């Protein structure tokens, strides 16, 4: 269920965030939702670096992206 949320944020931050969202082809709502999801996940078993945490959700892959195929291709090019 989608629910509306009202936030109070510094104007300069909002402007930067809107610009970033536009550059990455996403909405500000999507960025905020991804961020909130990432900080509320149960990551007790995983240690994620602060740098990685900051970029979570910044890359949008096609729906048909095959990670195994891409990794295999990368390693074949690198090692063959």
Backbone as JSON, one array per atom type, in Angstrom:
{
  "sequence": "XXXXXXXXXXXXXXXXXXXXXXXXXXXXXXXXXXXXXXXXXXXXXXXXXXXXXXXXXXXXXXXXXXXXXXXXXXXXXXXX",
  "N": [[0.84, -1.17, 0.0], [0.62, 2.17, -0.87], [1.52, 5.11, 0.76], [1.17, 8.52, 1.57], [3.76, 10.75, 2.56], [4.92, 13.36, 4.54], [7.67, 15.45, 4.7], [10.12, 17.45, 6.39], [12.66, 19.22, 5.14], [15.85, 20.67, 4.54], [15.96, 23.29, 2.19], [18.03, 23.51, 0.24], [19.04, 20.94, 0.2], [16.87, 19.51, -0.78], [16.73, 20.56, -3.38], [19.19, 19.67, -4.45], [18.77, 16.92, -4.25], [16.55, 16.54, -5.94], [17.71, 17.24, -8.37], [19.67, 15.23, -8.57], [18.0, 12.97, -8.67], [16.69, 13.43, -11.11], [18.88, 13.3, -12.88], [19.54, 10.63, -12.65], [17.34, 9.36, -13.59], [15.19, 8.76, -11.95], [12.54, 9.08, -9.5], [12.15, 11.44, -6.82], [10.72, 10.39, -4.71], [11.15, 7.65, -5.12], [13.92, 7.48, -4.62], [14.01, 8.19, -1.88], [12.4, 6.17, -0.8], [13.93, 3.88, -1.45], [16.23, 4.44, 0.05], [15.2, 4.45, 2.7], [14.34, 1.82, 2.82], [16.81, 0.51, 2.6], [18.14, 1.24, 4.99], [16.58, 0.11, 6.9], [16.63, -2.6, 6.63], [17.35, -5.88, 7.84], [20.46, -6.37, 8.59], [22.25, -7.86, 10.14], [23.98, -10.02, 9.79], [25.56, -9.24, 7.72], [28.22, -7.12, 6.85], [28.3, -4.02, 5.68], [30.02, -1.57, 3.93], [30.22, 1.95, 4.74], [30.48, 3.54, 2.44], [29.39, 1.92, 0.41], [26.8, 1.7, 1.37], [25.89, 4.3, 0.91], [25.57, 4.35, -1.86], [23.65, 2.51, -2.49], [20.97, 1.53, -4.43], [21.42, 3.42, -6.4], [22.01, 2.57, -8.93], [20.29, 1.47, -11.71], [19.21, -1.41, -13.09], [18.4, -3.17, -16.14], [15.3, -5.01, -16.42], [15.66, -7.53, -17.5], [18.25, -8.17, -16.9], [21.0, -10.28, -16.58], [22.81, -11.37, -14.13], [24.64, -13.48, -13.59], [25.42, -14.26, -16.18], [26.65, -11.89, -17.08], [28.77, -11.65, -15.24], [30.19, -13.99, -15.82], [30.93, -13.47, -18.47], [32.55, -11.21, -18.07], [34.69, -12.31, -16.53], [35.64, -14.2, -18.34], [36.63, -12.58, -20.4], [38.57, -11.24, -18.98], [40.34, -13.25, -18.13], [40.89, -14.93, -20.26]],
  "CA": [[0.0, 0.0, 0.0], [1.36, 3.41, -0.97], [1.04, 6.12, 1.69], [1.82, 9.81, 1.42], [4.6, 11.12, 3.69], [5.37, 14.74, 4.5], [8.96, 15.62, 5.35], [10.69, 18.78, 6.47], [14.06, 19.06, 4.74], [16.52, 21.89, 4.12], [15.65, 23.57, 0.78], [19.18, 23.22, -0.63], [19.13, 19.48, 0.09], [15.79, 19.1, -1.68], [17.12, 20.93, -4.75], [20.24, 18.74, -4.87], [18.18, 15.58, -4.38], [15.74, 16.55, -7.16], [18.64, 17.23, -9.49], [20.24, 13.89, -8.61], [16.94, 12.06, -9.12], [16.49, 13.68, -12.54], [20.06, 12.8, -13.58], [19.55, 9.16, -12.6], [16.1, 8.85, -14.17], [14.29, 8.26, -10.91], [11.8, 10.11, -8.78], [12.62, 11.7, -5.46], [10.04, 9.41, -3.86], [11.85, 6.37, -5.27], [15.19, 7.59, -3.9], [13.74, 8.17, -0.44], [11.92, 4.83, -0.45], [15.09, 2.97, -1.5], [17.09, 4.73, 1.19], [14.55, 3.97, 3.91], [14.39, 0.35, 2.77], [18.18, 0.03, 2.86], [18.55, 1.43, 6.39], [15.73, -0.66, 7.82], [16.82, -4.03, 6.41], [18.06, -6.58, 8.89], [21.79, -6.71, 8.06], [23.1, -8.28, 11.26], [25.0, -10.97, 9.33], [26.38, -8.63, 6.68], [28.88, -5.85, 7.15], [28.35, -3.22, 4.46], [30.79, -0.36, 4.17], [29.44, 3.19, 4.63], [30.48, 4.0, 1.05], [28.43, 1.11, -0.32], [25.46, 2.08, 1.84], [25.49, 5.56, 0.27], [25.22, 4.2, -3.27], [22.6, 1.52, -2.66], [19.82, 2.05, -5.17], [21.76, 4.42, -7.4], [22.13, 1.94, -10.24], [19.07, 0.81, -12.12], [19.51, -2.4, -14.12], [17.22, -3.62, -16.89], [14.59, -6.13, -15.8], [16.17, -8.79, -18.03], [19.68, -8.25, -16.61], [21.42, -11.6, -16.1], [24.05, -11.13, -13.4], [25.57, -14.6, -13.8], [25.93, -14.16, -17.55], [27.56, -10.75, -17.15], [29.99, -12.0, -14.49], [30.92, -15.0, -16.6], [31.51, -12.75, -19.61], [33.62, -10.37, -17.55], [35.84, -13.14, -16.15], [36.2, -14.81, -19.56], [37.43, -11.54, -21.08], [39.71, -10.9, -18.13], [41.29, -14.34, -17.93], [41.16, -15.72, -21.47]],
  "C": [[0.89, 1.24, 0.0], [0.7, 4.43, -0.04], [1.83, 7.4, 1.5], [2.57, 10.14, 2.7], [5.04, 12.57, 3.51], [6.64, 14.86, 5.31], [9.34, 17.09, 5.4], [12.19, 18.64, 6.26], [14.58, 20.42, 4.29], [16.33, 22.08, 2.6], [16.8, 23.2, -0.15], [19.35, 21.71, -0.83], [18.07, 18.96, -0.87], [16.17, 19.39, -3.13], [18.19, 19.98, -5.28], [19.66, 17.36, -5.13], [17.31, 15.49, -5.64], [16.62, 16.49, -8.4], [19.25, 15.84, -9.67], [19.22, 12.89, -9.15], [16.73, 12.2, -10.62], [17.65, 13.1, -13.35], [20.08, 11.28, -13.65], [18.26, 8.54, -13.12], [15.14, 8.26, -13.17], [13.55, 9.41, -10.28], [12.41, 10.29, -7.4], [11.97, 10.71, -4.49], [10.74, 8.06, -3.92], [13.18, 6.38, -4.53], [14.99, 7.47, -2.39], [13.28, 6.77, -0.01], [13.07, 3.82, -0.44], [16.01, 3.18, -0.31], [16.48, 4.19, 2.48], [14.55, 2.44, 3.97], [15.78, -0.15, 3.14], [18.58, 0.19, 4.32], [17.71, 0.63, 7.37], [15.83, -2.16, 7.6], [17.62, -4.62, 7.56], [19.38, -7.09, 8.32], [22.74, -7.15, 9.16], [24.24, -9.18, 10.8], [25.94, -10.36, 8.31], [26.97, -7.32, 7.18], [29.03, -5.1, 5.84], [29.08, -1.92, 4.77], [29.9, 0.87, 4.03], [29.39, 3.72, 3.19], [29.46, 3.24, 0.23], [27.01, 1.47, 0.1], [24.97, 3.34, 1.16], [25.05, 5.38, -1.17], [24.13, 3.16, -3.52], [21.41, 2.17, -3.36], [20.16, 3.05, -6.25], [21.91, 3.87, -8.8], [20.83, 1.2, -10.54], [19.38, -0.12, -13.28], [18.24, -2.77, -14.88], [16.59, -4.84, -16.23], [15.14, -7.48, -16.27], [17.68, -8.96, -17.79], [20.02, -9.6, -15.99], [22.8, -11.45, -15.45], [25.08, -12.24, -13.63], [26.21, -14.54, -15.18], [26.95, -13.04, -17.67], [28.86, -11.03, -16.41], [30.84, -13.0, -15.26], [31.63, -14.34, -17.78], [32.7, -11.89, -19.17], [34.88, -11.19, -17.24], [36.47, -13.84, -17.36], [37.08, -13.81, -20.29], [38.7, -11.24, -20.28], [40.77, -11.99, -18.14], [41.59, -15.17, -19.18], [41.78, -14.9, -22.55]]
}
